[in-house]
Amino acid sequence: MSLINVHDLTFGYEGSMEKVFEEVSFQIDTDWKLGLIGRNGKGKTTFLKLLLGEYEYTGSITKKVEFDYFPFEVEDKEKMAIEVVNEIAPQVEDWEMIKELALLHSDAEILYRKFCLLSGGEQVKILLISLFFKENHFLLIDEPTNHLDSQTREHLVEYLNRKKGFILVSHDRNFLDKVVDHIISINHTNIEIQKGNFSSWYENKQARDKFELAQNEKLEKDINRLEIASKNTANWSEKIEKSKYHTDNSGSSIDRGYVGHRSAKMMKKSKVIEKRIEKSIEEKAGLLHNIDRKDDLKIIPLESRKTPLILANGLQIQYEEKSIFKKQSFVVENGDRIAITGKNGVGKSSLLKLILGNEIPYSGNIKIGNDLKISYVSQSTEHLKGNLKEFGRKNQIDESIFKAMLSKMGFSKIEFEKDIAQMSEGQKKKVLIAKSISERAHIYVWDEPLNYIDILTRIQIEEAILTFKPTIIFVEHDEAFIKKVATKVILLEKEVEDLQR
């Protein structure tokens, strides 16, 4: 066990007036398993890069361990996986690699395949075991579960539970709850650490926010009362001051010295009240600095008079005349929220593309209602470019509604000016979600919509779906989201499993 001490850490990007972190101090025990959470674009990856020494900063970071970052780029992807491991951890023997892979439910044969030919999940496993082999190293694990199916995520849970000492960035609530014992949260003005998992942290946050909002409401009432009182006393003082130059009804002149004394006294009282107002405003600002805006998102779906919207019977996607999943029969009615689940490579995205009208080879029957408007969120963000105004115009969506949705999901004014191609993956995914929920559609088809999106935004999206009840068909690996949102689940299983039996 050793400690990582961060003292008065201050950092801002060159050319920006805003600080990402300002005089942040905390201490980490290297035996802790820390879940790092925060809104997209608020500094999670920046913080990891500061620990790695990639940016210049003021303050200090002291430690007795070396940091390693996951995922890292494998320069020569044509190499065998075993060569990749040996380059990272040259002291490790083959039997140790085989043992570690067994803990991840992977066969040793993947060691003898080219790294580029491994699946995404297999690559994750090779990189993770390589880094955990390194002694006296503290791992910074950045979103390891994106694009991984539920079964592979469970294998990662089992593996990480056997390890100690790492920081894990993840937006999967269930994954965090099963793996971490501390939460490190990046808030509006600070970084704080709490013992426990995500659920305990979120419960504490909700209770704290509720208390602070109640205090804020009381402060605002006090401030309004004090502002009225300050204005009245200032008016009284001004009237009294002006009265020095008037005469009374008898024609006698006013005692200006006495009136001036009264005026000064009233003005002094006004200044005292103004100071009380300023103090109340400062107190209010101090209370609210960590309350995270979580405004309600809106989805206004279209409802079709036709029913069912989609009818499938004995449906199978086929490539090279081979079916990739077992026969499926299902019905999609107005208001259904259907989760498509299954292992990676089983055909989930292909099924969505078939529903969208793409030319996907299939057998069986599928009927899709005529004139249905479908709103689509793709898994990939590579096609996104240009500014948000151009994007909105190109997709024929109301710019004000589109930007309002992004603002509610945490976009700042600075981020509105960026080229979409320069945004983070989480921000790009929010652009696609905001576009979709700004559209009126009969069916919303979303392919892994939550990849890279922060937890608070996921909760916003859940609440919008439950409130407005759109018809939605989606592929997602976030178990908490599926459990909360889905009214039906379609499990796709590989057809080849039947043939093997």
N, C-alpha and C positions, 0 to 999 in steps of 0.2 A: 504493500500500500504506500502511495505517496500523494502529494497534493499538487494541484495546478492552481496557482494564484493569479487572478486578474485584478489589476489595481489601476483605477482612474483611466480605463481604456477609452480613448476618444478617436473617432475616425469619421472622415467625410470624403467623398469622391472629389477629385480635382475639378474645379469649375462649378461645384455645387455649393449653394449657400447653406444647405441643410446638413446637419450631422446625422450619420447613421447611428452612431453611438456616442454618448457624451458622458465622460467621467463615470464609467461603469466599473463596479468592483464586485467580485464574488470569489468563492473558493470551491474547487471540485476535488473530491476524493477519487483517485483513479480506479478504485474498486466499484464505483457506482456505475449503473447502467442508466444513462440519461437519455430521455426522449426530448429532442429539441423541436419546439413548435413555435409558430408565429404566422402571421398573414404572408401571402406571397409578396415578394418584393420588399419585405421589411428587414432583411439582413441575415437570414439563416446561413446561406451559402457564404456570404461576406464574412460572417463571424468565423466559420470554419477556415476560410482562407487567411484570416488574421491569425488564427492559432497556428496555421502552417507557415506563417511568416511571408506570405505572398504580397502583402500590402504594408506600407509604412503607416505607423500610427504613433500617437503619444500615449503615455502611461506605460505599464509594464505587464508582461506575461511571463511568469517564472514557473519552471517545471523540471522534473528529473526524468521525464520520459520523452520519447520521440513520437511525433504524430504521423499517422498514415491516413490517406484519404481513399475512400471507396465511393464510386467506382473510379478506377484510373484507366488511362488509355493504354492498351496493349499495342506496341508499335508494329510488331510483325505478327499479324493475325494468321499467317500461313504456318506458323510454328505449331508443333504438337502441344496440347494442353500441359503435358508433363514438363515440357521445356519452359513454358510460361511460369509454372510453379517453381522450378529450379532456379530461374533467374531471380525471382523475388526472394526465395528462401533457400539458398544453395546448400545449407546444412541438413535439409530434411531428406529422409530416406523414403523409398517408394512405399514401404509398408505403412508409414505414417500417413502418407497421402491417401492410401486406400482406406485406412481406418477413419480418417476425417470425412471422406466422401460417403462412407457407410452411414455415418451419423446424419448425413443429409439425404439418405435414402437414394444415393446414386451409385451406379455400378462403376467399378474401376476402369472399364473399357473406355470411358470418356477421356481418360488421361492420354490415350493413344490415338485420339482424333485431332485434326487440325482445329485450332481455337475458333477459326471463322465458321466452321461447320457445326459448332455446338449451338443448341437453342439458347434463347435469352436466359432461361432459368439455369441451364448448365454453366453458362459463362459466369453468372453471378456466384455460383457455388465454387468454381475454380478460383476466382479472384478473392472470395472471402477466406477460403482455407489458406491461401497463400499468405494473406496478411496476418491471420491469427497465428501462423507459425513463427512470426518474428517476435523475438523476446524483447521485453522492456519497450514495447510500442503500444500507444494508445490510439484506438481506431476511431476515425470520424466517418461514420457510415451514412451516406447521403442517398435517401430514398431507394432502398434496395428492392422494394416490392412492386415498382411500376411494371405493368404488363405481365406480372406473374399470376398464375392461376391460384385458386384457393389452396389446393393440395401442396403446391410448392411453398406457399407462404407458411403453411403449418410446419413444413420441414425446416424452414428458416427459424420459426419460433422455437422448435425443439433444440436446434443447434445453438442459437444465441442464449438460450437458458442455461447451457452448459458453460458459457463463457462469462468473463467478468471484465469490466472496464472498457466502456466505449460511449460515444455520443451517437445517437441514432436520430436522423431526420426522417420522419415518416408522417404521412397524412392519413394513415389507416388507424382508426381508433382502437379496433380490436387488437391489431398487431401490437400497438404500443402498450395496451393494457396487459397483454400476455408476456411482454418482454422486459419493460423498464421498471426501475424502482425509484427513479427520481425524474422530475420534469424540469427542464430549463426553458423558460418562456421568454420570447422577445416581445416586449410590450411597446407602447408608444414612446416611453421615455427611459426605460431601463430594461435590465435583464434580471429576472428573479428565478430562484431555484426552490422547489418544494419537494419534499419526500412523498412518494406515492406514484400512481400511474396517471394516465390521462383522465380517467373518469373522476378520480378524487380531486385532481387539479381543477377540472371543469366545474365540479360541484362547488368547490371553494370560490372559484371565480364568479359564478352566478350569485352566490350569497354576498360576496364583497361588492359586486356591481349593484346589486339591489340596495344594499346599505348606502353606498355612495350616491346613488341616484336619489334616494329619499333625502339624504343630507343636502344634495344639490337643490332639490325642490324647495326645501326650507330656506336655504340661502337665497334663492332667487326671490322669494317672498320678502325676506328681510331687506334685500337690496332695493327692491321696488319701493318698499315703505321708506327706506332711508333716502332714496333719490327724491321722492316727493317732499319729504321733510327738508332736505337740503335746498331744493328749489324754492320752497316756501320761505325759509329763513333768509335766503339770498334776496328774495323779493321784498321781504319786510325791511331788511337792512337798506335796500336801495330806496324804498319809499321814505324811510326815516331820514336818510341822507338828503334826499330832495327837499324834505320838509323844512330844512334849515333856511331855505331861501324864500319861504312863504311867510305871510302874516296871519295872525289869528282873526277871529270875527270882529274883534274890537278895534282892529287896525294896529295893534301893538306888534312889534317884531318878535320873532321866536328866539329863545335862548339857544344860540347856535352851538355853544360849547357843550351844553347838556345834551342836545340832539346828536351832536357828533359823537359824544361818548356812548350814547345808546346805540348808534349806528355801528360803531366799532365793535361794541359788545356783541351785537347780533351777527356781524360778519365773522367774528371769531368763533361764535357758535356754529355758523354755517361751515367754516373750515374744519372744525372738529368732526362734524357729521360727514363731510366729504372724506376725511381720513378713515372714518369707520367704514364707509362704502368701499374704499380702496382695499382695506384690510379684508373685508368680506369677499371681494372679488378674488383676491389672492388666495384666500382660504378655499374658495370654490374651485379655482384652477388646480390647486394642489390635490383636492379630493378626486377630481375627474381625470387626472392625467393618464390613468391606465384603463379607462373604460373603452372597450372596443366597440365601434359602431357595428350594429348587426341589423341594418334596416331590412324591411320585408321586400323580397323580390315578388314580381307579379308575372303570372302566365295567363293569357286570355285565350284559351283554346277554342277551336271551332267544333261544333257538334254535328255529326252527320245523321241524317234521317235513315240512311241505309244501315241495315244490320244483317249479319255481322260485317265488320269492316274488312276482315281478312279471315279466310277459311282454308286450312291446310289439312290434307289427308294423305297419309303414307308418304310424306315428303322426305326426300333425301338429296343432299348436294352431291354431285358426282364429278370427279376429275379423272380423266383417262379411263372412263367407264367404270370407275370404282367408287362406291359410296363411302363418304368419309364419316358419316354418323348414322346411327340406327334410325329407322323410320319414325317420323314425328307427325302427330295429328293434333292440331290446336285451333282455337277460335279466338279472334280478337274483337271484343265488343267495345262500344263507347265507354270510356272511363277505366278500362283495364290498364294496369301497370305491370308489364310483363318483363321479368328478368330472364335473360338467356345466359345460362351458366354451363360450365364444362371446362375440361383441361385445355391448355394452349394447343392450337393446331387442330381442334376438333371441328371447326367450321362456323364459329359464332359470327364472325364478321361477314363471312360469305352469305349466311342466312339473312343478315341485315341488308346486304347489298342486293339480294334477290328481291326483298320486299321493296327496296327503292326503285326497282325496275331495271337493274343492271343485267347484262347477259351472263347469268351464272347457270351452268349446266345442272339439271336436276331431273329426278324422276318422281312419280307421284303427282299429286295435284295441289295447286295453290291458287286461290281466287282472291283478288284484291279489288275492292270497290272502285268504281269509276269516279273520276274527278276528285279523288282524295288529295288534299294538300298535305304534304309530308315535310317536316322540318328535320334536318339532319345535322348531327354533330359527329364529325369524323374522328377516328383515332389519331390520325396524323395532323400535325400543325405545320408541316413543311411548306405548304402552299401559301401561307399567310405572309403578306408583305404590304407596303404602303402605309399611309396614316389611317386613323380610324374614320375620318370623314370620307375618304375615298372608299374604304371598305364598306361603310354603311350605304353609300350611293350605289356601289356596284351590286350590292345584295338587296337593294330596294327596301331598306328598313328605315323606320323613323329615327333620325339621328338623335333627337332629344331623348327618346325612350331608350335607345341603345346605350347612350352615354350615361343615362341615369342608372341603368342596371349595372354597368361597370363601376360607377361610383359607389353603389351600394355594396359591391363585392370588394371594395377596398382600393380601387384605383385612385391615385392622387392626381393633382393638376399636371404635375411634371410628366406622369406616365401617359397622359392624354396626348402629349406632344411627340411621343416616341414613334419611330417606325416600328410597325408590328414585328417585323423580322428581328429587331433588336431586343424585343421583350423576352422575359424569362418564359420557360415552358408553362409554368403555372398561369402567367398572365395571358399567354396565347390561348390556353384552354378556356380561360374566362371570356376572352373575346368570342370564341365559338359558342359558349353557353349563352352569353348575353345576346348574340345574334339570334339564337334559336328561340329564347324565351321572349324576344321582342317580336317574333313572328306569330301570326295567328295560323294555326294548323289543326288538321283533324288528328294527325298522329305525329308524335315526336319520336324520332329514331336516333338514339344516342349510342355511339360505340366507345366504350371506356371513357366517359365524359370527365371522370374525376381524377385521372392521372395528373399528378403535380399540383392539384388544387388543394389549398390549405383546409384544415378541419372546420374552421368557423364558416367558411364559404360553403363547404359541404352541408353543414347544418342548415344554412340559409336555403340552399337548393331543396333539401328534404322538406323543409317547412312550406316552401312555395308549392311543391308538388302535392303535398297533403292538403293544402288550402284550396288550390284551384283545380285539382283532380283532372289533369290532362290525360289523354290516352297516350301511353308511352311504352315503347319497346326498347330495352336497353341491355347492353353488355357491361358488366361491372364486376370487379373482384372485391370491393369493399363490402364485407359481410354486414356491417352495421347499417349501411345504406340500403342494401337489399332487404334486410329484415324490417326496416322502418317503412320502406316505400312500396315494395312489390305486393301486388294482389295475387299474382301467379308466377310460378317459376318453371321454366322449361330447361331441363337438364339434357344436354347433348352428350352422348356417349359414342365412342369410336365403334364403327361397324366391324373393324378388323378384330376386335376382342371376341365377337361372336364366332368368327371364322377360326380363330385359334382354339376355341373351346370345342 
